[in-house]
Amino acid sequence: MQLDNFIDFAVSEKANFGMCLKVAMVKHDVSNIDVANYFGVLPQQVIRWKHKPEFNIAQLKEMSEFFRITPSTFVSYGYEKQ
């Protein structure tokens, strides 16, 4: 399945980007500062991303690369029980 199909799936199933990011950060033991440093933003921006509901294909690709996981794995984190 291609990356565009993952976005369609995420949007149609109401996956939440912020939730996916939060779970990925916990699973991979990554801090706001780690993410901020990698992407060249302030930690406050990472906090905003963690509250962002909608997906962006570029961000999905970048986050998947950062965590060294597939886009489908990143999206699946939004469906895991806390």
C-alpha positions as CSV (number, residue, x, y, z in Angstrom):
1,M,0.0,0.0,0.0
2,Q,1.3,3.4,-0.9
3,L,1.8,6.4,1.5
4,D,-1.2,8.2,0.0
5,N,-3.4,5.2,0.9
6,F,-2.2,5.4,4.5
7,I,-3.2,9.0,4.7
8,D,-6.6,8.1,3.2
9,F,-6.9,5.4,5.8
10,A,-5.9,7.6,8.6
11,V,-8.3,10.3,7.7
12,S,-11.2,8.0,7.0
13,E,-10.7,6.1,10.3
14,K,-10.3,9.3,12.3
15,A,-6.7,8.5,13.4
16,N,-5.3,11.4,15.4
17,F,-1.8,12.7,14.4
18,G,-1.2,14.0,17.9
19,M,-2.1,10.7,19.5
20,C,0.2,8.9,17.1
21,L,3.0,11.2,18.0
22,K,2.5,10.9,21.7
23,V,2.5,7.1,21.6
24,A,5.5,7.0,19.3
25,M,7.4,9.2,21.7
26,V,6.6,7.0,24.7
27,K,7.4,3.7,22.8
28,H,10.7,5.1,21.5
29,D,11.6,6.9,24.7
30,V,11.9,10.3,22.9
31,S,11.4,13.7,24.5
32,N,9.9,16.9,23.2
33,I,13.5,18.3,23.0
34,D,14.7,15.3,21.0
35,V,12.0,15.8,18.4
36,A,12.4,19.6,18.4
37,N,16.2,19.3,17.9
38,Y,15.8,16.9,15.0
39,F,13.2,19.0,13.2
40,G,14.8,22.4,14.1
41,V,11.9,23.7,16.0
42,L,11.2,24.8,19.6
43,P,9.9,22.2,22.0
44,Q,6.6,24.3,22.2
45,Q,6.0,23.4,18.5
46,V,6.3,19.7,19.4
47,I,3.7,20.2,22.1
48,R,1.4,21.8,19.5
49,W,1.9,18.9,17.2
50,K,0.9,16.5,20.0
51,H,-2.5,18.3,20.1
52,K,-2.9,18.3,16.3
53,P,-5.7,16.0,15.1
54,E,-5.2,16.1,11.3
55,F,-2.6,14.3,9.3
56,N,-0.2,15.9,6.8
57,I,1.5,13.5,4.4
58,A,4.8,15.3,4.7
59,Q,4.7,15.1,8.5
60,L,3.7,11.5,8.4
61,K,6.7,10.7,6.2
62,E,9.1,12.8,8.3
63,M,7.9,11.3,11.6
64,S,8.1,7.8,10.3
65,E,11.7,8.4,9.2
66,F,12.6,10.0,12.6
67,F,11.2,7.1,14.6
68,R,12.6,4.6,12.0
69,I,9.2,3.0,11.5
70,T,6.8,2.5,8.6
71,P,4.0,5.1,8.1
72,S,1.5,2.4,8.8
73,T,3.1,1.6,12.1
74,F,3.0,5.3,13.0
75,V,-0.7,5.5,12.1
76,S,-1.4,2.4,14.1
77,Y,-0.1,4.0,17.2
78,G,-3.2,6.3,17.1
79,Y,-5.4,3.2,17.7
80,E,-3.6,1.7,20.6
81,K,-5.2,1.8,24.0
82,Q,-3.5,3.9,26.6
